[in-house]
Amino acid sequence: MTTALCRGALVGFCFVAASFGINYLFAQRGARLWLIDAGYHTLQFTLFGLVLGLWH
């Protein structure tokens, strides 16, 4: 289960947050807004990892 949580957080941060970062830099949005949006989706993917870890 710990592995699933770590993998979910890693995917959320590395793929989703990085993708948001590129878009936010292009749109010239602030880092604070990026932290809110990227943090939300990182948490979401961490919960996905938790559900999949408990299911398997």
C-alpha angles and dihedrals in degrees: 000000000000089000091053091051092049093047092048091050091046093051091045093051101037100042108021101034092044091050091050089048093057092048093046092050091051092048091044093234122159128267091239092061090046091053091052096048097038091045091052093052093042089055089047092054090045089056089048087055090049092052093047091046092053092044095053 
